[in-house]
Amino acid sequence: MHFHTGQYSLTESVNVTIARVVHISGFENQTYTIRIKEKHNEIRVQEISNQTAFEILFEWLKPCTVYNISVDGCKPNGSETFISSGKFYPGRIFLHELEHIKLDSDGTYFTVTSNKPDFKSDIEVTHPFHNSLDIICENKGTKIVWNGEKGTFMAEITYNGETISKNRTKCSFTFPDLYYLTTYDVKVFESLLILICKYVPFLDNDKAVIGFLAFLIIVTSVALLFVLFKIYLLKRKRSVSQVEPIYADGLVEAYKSKIADEARLFMDEFQSIPRIFSNYTIKEAKKPENQFKNRYVDILPCKYHSSFHKEISLPTIPCGYQEPKKYIAAQGPKDETIGDFWRMVWEQKSSIIVMVTRCEEGNKIKCAQYWPSLDRETEIFEDFVVKIRSEEHCPDYIIRHLILTNKREKASEREVTHIQFISWPDHGVPGDPCLLLKLRRRVNSFKNFFSGPVVVHCSAGVGRTGTYIGIDAMIESVEAEGRVDIYGFVAKQRRQRCLMVQVEAQYILIHTALIEHNQFGETEVSLSEFHSVLNTLRQKDGSDPSLLEMEFLKLPKFKKWRTFNTGSIEDNKKKNRDSAVIPYDFNRVLFRLDIEGNQTSDPEDEDEYSSDEEEESNEYINASFINGYWCSKSLIAAQGPLPNTTEEFLLMLDQQQTKTLVMLTDCQEDGKDYCCQYWGDEKKTFGDMEIEVKKTETFPTYVRRRLEIQSSKVTRKEILEVDQYQFLKWKGRELPENAQELIEMTRIIRENGNYDNSKMNRNVPIVVHCNNGSSRTGIFCALWNLLDSAYTEKLVDVFQEVKNLRKERQGMVETIEQYQFLYSALEAAFPVQNGAVKTTPAKDSAQVISETTALLTEPNSTSGADQKEAEEFPVSSI
């Protein structure tokens, strides 16, 4: 946005005259000659005799002008004659606020003033929104002082010969809905259209000529700069308006060039798209009978694109990439318009509704709930009966299967699939464009040849709605033509509905989603097709790499993607087992040594803690938060504790209120120290932390221990109970002997921790550790999330899961063998039986070999020595 602030000076074109009343008190039997001069010219002479008090009205005086007034006839003995001048305000009554001026025959000066205000600071012009100007006189706490009765203000903005003006009692103006890449001249006037000015005294000596020449030079320079600036703007506007389509192989380079310099090119490009095209009328939406149906008064559909039911003035039918009337863009229904909304769905034969908002966000109602809950099952909205058949909850969206019936057509009913995306943040855009690509795949999976337009809505029906439609259409374009015209398509959307793709961040999101799709394609696989797809991926043609190997090579390495300054400090280097695996600063696990007692982890407060207290907390542990399938920070990847970090490791478990601990190594393997043994047969103490084994169960492939952890600083006995699962079949190998054995342990962890059915337990992080917290830990975390996805959605995406893990911690799934193992593990978890994919059954509980309790005496319990031997020489799996 570019603007110019008006200069405040009195110009010659202003010719407003005012009057001045002068009261004189003198002596009896005295004759006075009253003279008033403007500059050196006498403009009035008046004689007064034999009056002790009188008044003279001087008319046609000019504002902001110095006048000399003198009186001939004063007594020579120095007696005083007083003049009192009443202030006069243009267009208003006389106000006799008298000022007594000692006057002798030499005369005195006074300045005629108008009711213009005095300013002690310049007028402030700001642009709080991309397309509006705010003009405020009272800035920085300075108040306006009027030279008399309070008047009014008028502000003008001028562009291309056109002028917009507004009158206000306060010097505060807002000019909305302005054009982008346009220069506006700003002027502010007081009530009689006198430019607000600072008085400049008249100069009649040589310095005046010099000053005038200097002023002329300055004005000429400013004018020249202004002309050059206008030429620059014109060139830039011309270049922006000629935004060329982007070829698929140039998407990344185009994005890098536009995002540089604080996304300056993105901003210029986006702001050059008109917000509103006035080719079509919006009279229908402004009719009194329709105004209450509009959620926002400034977002209205034009008549040309809102041509269905005459009582519905809310939606618009935008075109797709090559398919006319592919979508219906609508605002979120209000309580008063739910009936109209379902009537539109019925008349347009829409079978899919995409809702890109929650009903309530940030304590604000975004959309009425226009479908029945599972408890009520059925709702009636005017002529339409809506039933809910099922509801599927996924982390980022909810799928509802609805039955729609028109009471006037009782013989027919229709199925409508309602997909609600719930991961769009209150402010901004989703951080990962893959979420919207995944939503698009879900929507397309329900489409068929007989489906009507897809109804897409958010709250206003422009920002998020336009973004989703833009991503869908541009993916079709890049697949069909190998190029995209995002700029042109957004402009096309706005011709059909104003403000589509409402903010710059949404415009950029369309680009990043296309880059993601173009670079990596669709790697998600349904379980029903998993085995056939995997066979295809494994096939090799001679020495050429297989499709699976090529997929792995596409994975970004994310080297130095984020900073890891804390772990690189000299004092903390000794706390790292592997110098190549240091946690990133943005998601490292923080803890405090000075906190007493258990601190329940609250994921919503964690970001605040991280940002506000990170600098205060110098405590460091090599551990990173890992996002889970259901929620963020549901896993912690940690290295095996060192002797000098065991206390911090136990303190981390305590403050995070961890319930499950997964250990994927032995304490020593091949003569190397992989983990300090932080538990024992007896209670052990590490600094202020105490740990005790209360129960041990040994199985063929893993050992489960019940640990009790507490801090000696706690005044009241608060004990944390943790179930530790130590996997026994990974020793001395890059990969487990049998993937099914690792899957079986994850199944036991889910059941014992109730992670599948309890939202509360999902928010408590599971701590997973190996030697460096990445090599084996990365495989376990990936497998845990992939199994969650398979159980919930019957879908898996190994590529995206590994890509996300690499962004969260260094060294995660680094080799092709580890990558192939994840596919093999899923193959084992969901084998094909009689042509259908099945889940592997749970192993028989007879696998239990021994069960020990450290302090409690139970039947068949083993001694400490027997237990130690069992852990060192585990029984092979059956």
Secondary structure, 3 states (H helix, E strand, C coil): CEEEECCCCCCCCCCCCEEEEEEEECCCCCEEEEEEEECCEEEEEEEEECCCEEEEEEEEECCCEEEEEEEECCCCCCCCEEEEEEECCCCCCCEEEEEEEEECCCCEEEEECCCCEECCCCCEEECCCCCCEEEECCCCCCCCEECCCCCCEEEEEEECCEEEEEEECCCEEEECCCCCCCEEEEEEEECCCCECCCCCCCCCCHHHHHHHHHHHHHHHHHHHHHHHHHHHHHHHHHHHHCCCCEEHHHHHHHHHHHHHHHHHHHHHHHHCCCCCCCCCCCHHHHCHHHHCCCCCCCCCECHHHCCCCCCCCCCECCCCCCCCCCEEEECCCCHHHHHHHHHHHHHCCCCEEEECCCCEECCEECCCCCCCCCCCCEEEECCEEEEEEEEEECCCEEEEEEEEEECCCCCCEEEEEEEEECCCCCCCCCCCCHHHHHHHHHHHHCCCCCCCCEEEECCCCCHHHHHHHHHHHHHHHHHHHCEECHHHHHHHHHHHECCCCCCHHHHHHHHHHHHHHHHHCCCCEEHHHHHHHHHHHHCCCCCCCCHHHHHHHCCCCCCCCCCCHHHHCHHHHCCCCCCCCCCCCCCECCCCCCCCCCCCCCHHHHHHHHHHHCCCCCCCCCEEEECCCCCCCCEEEEECCCCCCHHHHHHHHHHHCCCEEEECCCCEECCEECCCCCCCCCCEEECCEEEEEEEEEECCCEEEEEEEEEECCCCCCCCEEEEEEEECCCCCCCCCCCHHHHHHHHHHHHHHHCCCCCHHHHCCCEEEEECCCCHHHHHHHHHHHHHHHHHHHCEECHHHHHHHHHHHCCCCCCCHHHHHHHHHHHHHHCCEECCEECCCCCCCHHHCCEEECCCCCCCCCCCHHHHHHHHHCCCCCC
